[in-house]
Amino acid sequence: MSTSANAEHVASYYAATANPSPERTALAGDIECDVCVVGAGFTGISAALHLAEQGMQVVVLEAARVGFGASGRNGGQIVNSYSRDMDVIEAKYGSETARALGDMAFEGNRIIRERIAQYAIPCDLKDGNLFAACNAKQMQGLIEHKTLWERYGHHELELLEGPALKREVNSERYVGALVDHSGGHLHPLNLVLGEAAAFDISVVRGLAYYTGIVFEAFDRAGKFRAIFGGGRYDNLLAQVGGRPASGVGLGFGDVVIAELLAERVAATPAADGADMHVGFMDEAQRLAALRFAAGLRGDGIRTDMALRPEKAKAFFARADRADAREAAYIGPDDLAGGTVRIKNMRTREERRLPL
């Protein structure tokens, strides 16, 4: 990745709290690659990272610094929406286009979270967005918004009123709210810096490092891209301060291997849903949920454990979509009472078991 050595991020909260990132030198001389990406913002870095994960040689050129523009200065909100509601888009462009745009909104959300988890990017991700209503008219608008988005497959929305609202916003100013459990907020500059760091370590810069033979391996039919590749590089350790030593680099393309296996190995029928899904409301119940899930697995019960806290409604909706037979949910009252709530996802009957 090549950037200007002189540009600095504009003074802001995000710049002041940015994670350390390496100095990247300006491009000098010629370099060969499969794809050259111009611009190290969200779009450029995400594209480069996706291409590198596919086994391509990628170079990113940036006139200033990673995340120098809007990617490092925006509000950091993950919002599943557009500037126009889906019914407006559908009325103007048709249901097929509206459906595709709705799917893209959810896909973008998913890609952000997958990148953060896959590369352990510290960017202060907080789950959930809350849209508050100051009066009955605005509340009706939120109800209609929820109904509209559910038509496009968005089922992680929850309307709040009364005590439920007070638990989120302790104010008399609002009459209700809509929570998007799949939304969130993060530190945008740290996200793009983290994705740039992931790109740096994921791309195999063979032609820049190799000092001898370079090799690639393909399937015999030549149907796929290279399965793996590498080469001789004798100067790398010395360049980073180590003692001179001979070396050989080797990198596999996991996507190509998956494609090859799908081609060569008979498909295995998908397993049924887990016997039990286990979820929890907040971090205070995580340990109890983990112990409960471990006990179920020890008894031979196929168990899916939630990775993050969820509101009860969102958790049971997810368990239902995953075709779980039963779902166990632990909240503060459950933990205090020493029991766990079990819901049969087929009959909707509920029971309790000791933790």
N, C-alpha and C positions, 0 to 999 in steps of 0.2 A: 504494500500500500504506500502510495506516495502522496505527501502533503507539503504545503508551504511551511517553512520553519519559522516564519515571522508572524503569522496571524495568531491572534489570541481570541478566545471566546468573549463575547460582549458581557460586561459586568452584569450579573444577575444572581438570584438565589441559587439557580441550578449550576451556574459556573462556579460559584463559591463552595458548593457542596459536591462537586463532581468527584468521582473516584479517580485515583491516579491512572494515567494512561501513558504509554510510551511515546517518546518523540519519534516522529516518522519523517525521514529525510525526503527532500525533493528528488524527483526522478532525474537520474544522470545516465545518459547513454541510451542504448536500445535494449528492449526486453521483448521476448516473444511470449504470447499467451493465446488461449482459445477465445477469451472474452475480455474486453477492456470496459470497465464500468466507470463512467465519469460522474463524480458526485458522491460524497460519503455521508449522505443523510440517511433517513430511514429506508427510502426506496432503494438507493444504491447499495447500501450495506446488506439489506435483506436479500436483494437480487444476487449479490456476489456470494453471500453465504449459501444460498440455495444452489447456485451453480457449482460452488466448490464441493458441496456435499454430494453432487452428482459425479464428481471425479474430474471436473474441468479445471484447467489452469486459468486463474482469474487474476487480473490486476485492477486495482481501484485507484483512480486519480482524483485528487481533491485540491481545489485552489487554495483553501484556507486550512481548516481543521475538521476532524470528524464531528458531525453534529453542529457545525458552525452556524447554520441558518435556522430555519423554523423547527427542524427536528430537535434542536437542543434548547428551544425557547418556548415551546407550546405549553398548554395547560396540563398535559400529562393525563388526560381523561380517556378511559376506554369506554366509548359510548357506542352501543349497537344501534346506530341511526344515521340518517342523512339530514341535509338541510330541508328536505321536503319529506313528508310522511309517505308511507308506502302506497296509500290509496291515491295520492296525487300522482305518483310515479306510474301506478297501474293505469290510471285514467288516461294518461298522456302517451304511455309507451306500450301498454298491454300487460297482461298478467304474467306472461313468460319472462319478459324483461324484469318486471318487478320481483318475481320469484328469484331470478338469478342475482339481482342486487341484494336481496335479503340474505341469500346464502353467502354472498361475498362478505357482508358485514360480520356474520358469525365466524366465517373462516379467518378473517383478519384478527378477530379477538383470539381465536384458537391458536393461530400462528404466534402471536405475541407471547401467550402463556407457555406454549411449547418451547419457544426459544429460551425464555427465562428459566424454565425448569431444566431443560437439556444442558444448558451451559452455565447453570448456577449464577445467573447475572444478578448482582445486588442492586436493585433499582427501586426499593421501597414499595413493592406492589401491595396495594390494599384492595381487597375484594368488595364489590358492591357500589352501586350508584343510587342516590335517593333524589327523587323529583317531588318537591313539596308543593301542596296546593294551599293558597291563602283563603280561598272561598269555595262555595259549592260549585260554581261554574267551572273553576279550574279543576276541581276534583272530578267532575263529570268528564272533563277533557282527558284526565289521566285514565279513567275507566275505559273510555273509548280507545285511547292509545294502547292499553293493554290488550283489549279485544282485537284490535287491528294487528298487532305484532304476533299474537298467538295464531292468527291465520297463516302467518309465514314461518311457523315452527318455533317461535320464541316462547318457551314455557317456563322461564326462570324469573318471571315477573310476579310481584306480590303487592297487593294493595294494603295499606296500613291506615288504621283509624284507632281512636281511643287509646287504651293502654299500650297497644302494639306500637303506635306512633310515638308515644312518650318514651318508650325504651330506646328509640333511635334519636329523637330530637325532643329534648325536654323544654318545650316552649308552647305557650298558648296561642302563638301567632298562626299556626297551621291547623287546618281542618282534616288533613289527610295527606297521604304521600304514596308514591309508587316506587318500589325498590326493584332494581335490576340486579339480581344476584350474580349475573355473569359479567357485569360491568366492573369498573375499578378505577384506580388512580395509581400513577407511578411517577418516578423521576425520569423524564424523557431523555435528558442528556446522558444519564447513567445507563439507560437502556441502549441507546445507539453506541455508546462507548463499549458496552459489554458485548454487543453483537459484532463490533469491529474487532475486539479482542478474540472472539470466537472465530471470526473469519481468518485472522492471522494464524491461529493454531490449527485450523482445519484444512487450509489449502496446502497442498504439497508443492512447494516451490522448487521442484526438481531441477528445472533448467537453469535456475539461478545458483544452485548449490552444487550440482553434480560436477565432478572432476574427471569422470571416466565413463564407462559404459552405462547407458540408460536402457531399461527394459520394460516391457509391458506384456501381460498375459491375457489371451482372449479365449473364448470358447472355440472349439474346432470348427464349428459351422460359421463362425464369424458373424453371428446374428446380433451380438450385444457389443456395447462399448467395452473398454478394457476392464477386466475383473480386478486386476491389481497391477501395480507398476512400481518402479523404483530405480535406483542406480547407485553408483559409487560416488562418495563424496569424502575427500580426505582433509578438507580444510575447515570444516564447520566448527569443530570443537575449539580449534585455535582462534577462530574468528570471534567466539563468545568468551574468550579468556581461559580456555582449558589447554591442556597439553596437546600437542599434535598427535593425531591418531587416525588410522584408517577407519572408514565406516561405509556401511551400505544402508540405504534407506528403502523402506518398503511400505506401501500404503494400499489398503483394500478399499474398494467402493461397495459399501453395504447395500446400496440400492440395486446395483448390478447383480450382486450375489442373490438378492431376494428375487429378482426377475429370472435369473437362471434356475433357481430352485423351483419357482412356480412353473417354469417350462418343463423341467425334468422330473419333478416329483409329483405323484398323484395328489390331488387336493384332499386334505383331511377335513371331514365334515366339522362344521363349527360346533363347539360345545354348547349345551344349554346354559341358560343364565345361572349365576351362582345361587346356592341354597339360601345364603343370607348376605345382605348388605348391611354394613355397620357404619353409622355416621355420628357426628357430635356437633354441638352448637358453637362452642368456642374452645380456645386452647386449654382452658381449665379441665375440660373433659377428655382431652386427647389420650392421656395415659390410660384412663379407665377404658376407653374405647379400644385401644390397642390390646390391653390385657383380655378384654372380653372376646375380641376377634381371635386372639391366640388360643384361648380356651376352646372356641368353636372349631378351629382348625385341628387342635389336638384331638378332638372327638370325631374327626373325619368329616366335618361339615365344610363344604366349599364356601369360602367366605371372601367377600370383596370389602376392603377397608377404605373409607374415604380418606383422601390425602389432605383435604383442607376443611375447615369449619364450614357448616352450611346451616341455614335456617331449616326448620323441620319441613316446611312445605316444599322447598326446593330439593331437599334430600329425598323425600318420598317420591317426588315426581321423577327424579333421576333413577331411583331404584326401579320404578315402574317401567320406565323406558328400557332399562337393561334387562327386563324380564326376570327380575329376582323373585324367588318364591316368598321370602320373608325379608323384612327390613327391621333393624334394631337401631334406635336413636337414643342418644344420651344427652340430656340437657342439664342445667344447673340443679333443678329440682330432683331429677333422677339420681344424680350423683349424691346429693344430700340424703335422699331416701334409700340409697343403696340398691336401687332396682333399675332395670332397663326396659324401655317400651318396645315391644315386639309387634309388628303389624304384618298380617298375612296379606300379601299383595294380590292374591286371587279373590279371597272372600271379604277382605277389608276388616276382618275381625282383629281385635287387639288383645294382648295379654302382657303380663309382666314377669320377668325373671330376675333373680338376684344377681347383682354384679359380682 
